[in-house]
Amino acid sequence: MAADSPVPAVRQLRLVVEAADHEAAVAFFRDALGLPEEAAFSGEGDARVVILDAGRATLEIANPAQKRLIDEVEVGRQVAPRIRVAFEVDDTEATTARLVAAGASEIAPPTRTPWQSLNSRLDAPADLQITIFQELLTPDEGVDGF
């Protein structure tokens, strides 16, 4: 950020997900995917929340045509719900295998995309559809058209 740029109004993005099987969802995302636990809180009536650190957050807003394109590239058909969560990892193949072993269902295996990432698609706990992706190019190499 440039020295003369204003301070951003948003400091953090938190995606809040309701999980009927709280323990299974926490075990999957914390233990299998490896998101470090930042905090955990409990309240009356068995209310519980665990906050996991997912690294840098972005909000990707796609129009319907782009959403269809991503589904076609990653899966070969339309499968994504309105919201899908994507996690960048160092090794898509190993992470996908680990998450399937931890209970995720593979929708599509690791697939090289036109924008030069290796993406897999999974059904995960808490009724989330997730993409696991590995960037295959460095940011300065870039990809034309995407």
N, C-alpha and C positions, 0 to 999 in steps of 0.2 A: 504494500500500500504506500502511495506517495506521501511525503511529509505534509503536503498541503491538502490532502484528502480528508473529508470529514470522517469521524469515528463511525463505524457501522452501527445502525440502530439495533440489529439483531446480533447477539453474541453466541447463541447456541440454537441448534435445531433439535427438538426432542420429538420422536415419533412414539406416541403412546398407544400400546396394543393391549387389548383385553384378551387374556388367555384363560379359558375355562380350566385347563390343567396347568396351573401356574408353575408347579415344580418341574414338569416335563419341559415347558417352554424355557424356563431359566436354565435347566441343565443343557438343553440343546444350544441355545445362543451363547451362554457363558462358557460351558465346559467343552462342547463339541466345536463350535465355531471359534471360540477363544476371545469373546468380548469381555474385557475386564470389568468386574463389578465396582462401580463408583460408590453406590449407597444402597441401602435397603431400609424400608420403613414398613411398619405394621400399625394397624389401628383396630378400632372396635369391629366386631362382627367378622373376624377373620380377614379384614382388609389387608392386602399386602402388595407391595410394589418393589421391584428391584430395578435400579438404574444401571445400565450397562454402557460402557464407553465404546462407541463404534468409530472412533477416529474422526476425521474431517467429515462434515456433513454437507451435502448439497441438496437442493430441491430441484428436481428435473421435471419440467412441465412440458409434456408432449401433446401435440394435437392428435386426433384420432388416426390420421394417416401414418404418423410416426409410430404410434403405439402398435398399429397393425404391422408396420415394417419390422419393428423389433421382434414381435412374435414370430413373424415369418422367418427371419434370420436365425433366431435362437432356437425355435421349436419346430418350425415348418407349418404351423397352423395357429389360429387364434385361440389363445388359452388364458391370457392374463386378465385378472380382474381389474377393476378401476385403479387399484393401488398395488404396486409391486415394489419390493424392497431389494436393492442391489448392494452387494458387499464386494469391495475390491480386495483381492487377496494376492499373495505372491505365487501361489500354485493352484490353479483352478482344478486340475485333475485330482490332486491329493486331497484338497479340501472337499470336493464333491464326494469322493469315496468315503471320507471320514464322516461327512454329514449324512450320507445314506446309511452308513453303519449305525449312526446315532438315531435313526428313525425317520429321516426325510425320505420322501418319494421322489425319484428322479423323473422329471417330465421330459427333459432333453439332456443328452450328455454334453460334455464340453465341445463347443463348436466355435471355429474361427469366424469372426464377423468381418464385414467389409471395412469396419472402422478399426480393425487390427487389435481386437481383444479376443480372449478365449473365454466364452461364456457358457455356463450351464444353467439350467432352470430346475428348481426344486419346489415341491410342496413341503412346507415346514410346519412345525408346531405353531399354535395360536392362529391357525387358518391363514397363514401368510404364504404367498407365492414369492420366492426369492430368486434372484439371479446372483450367481457367484461369477465374478469376472477378474481377469488378469490382463493388464495392459501389456501388449506385445511390443509396442514402440515407446520410445522415450518422448516426453512432451514436445521437445524441439524437432522430432522427426515428423510429427503431424500426419494427418490423412486428408487428402484433397476430397472435397465433396461431402464430408461428414463432420 
